Amino acid sequence: MLLAQKTAFITGAGRGIGRAIALELGKNGYAVGVNYLHSKSGAQLVCDEINASGGKAIPIQADIGNCAQLQSAFDTFFEKIGPIDLMVNNAGLSKFYPFLEVTEEQWMELTFSDWKGAYFGTQYAARNMVEHKKQGVIINISSNHVDGCWPQASIYGPTKAALTKFGKSAAMELAPYGIRVITIAPGYTDVDWPKDHPVQLAKPRIPLKRFAEPEEIAKIVRFTASDACSYMTGNCITIDGGALLPILPENDYYGANDK
């Protein structure tokens, strides 16, 4: 008897880390829903690449911070792909503002995109898993901002902290249904930043002296979603090349980098 093809819905999958996750899953046996907001051409290219390799993928447009649009996206997924096995809440905005200048509109934009969308994305996916008696997996993409602090991140950082805490609560409530919830917290990841972008200044101060490749994050997603991690739930996995290990730049005073 042939095993049914597993299914996955990835938000914010038209570019960056989400794109890499969709490609990794699509080329490893998953039928994939590729959500996007603005990057229509990017999402279509992801689907084309997966379909060309013998897989199955469809683009699904939605603003995941809008519950009506999010529900419509799930309806499309269920209709065209089927019940869900894996939900990856990846979509989010990386925007930074001086705290004293933050507006309500800026707060709402980031909170709805980075936190509200993942909350209800988890809920909608879990309801479908329970309905179809699937012991599925939900993976939330957070950030190492959960443990570190950066300037002008008074909205972004707390949304990721909320998302990570939520993953633990959801894991506990969904465990009786056999549904696992994992949080993955990437650090600096190479998403085509220009060579003169200020973020490049961080690279020499990361212990591994480089940024992550999106494909490295994607492989961790596939691994944690697999049966190899069947006893893992409620965990947060930080993948940042050791970026948070140095306490202060003054550590160099002790000669750590003299060799």
Order of alpha helices (4+ residues) and beta strands (2+ residues): beta-alpha-beta-alpha-beta-alpha-beta-alpha-alpha-beta-alpha-beta-alpha-beta
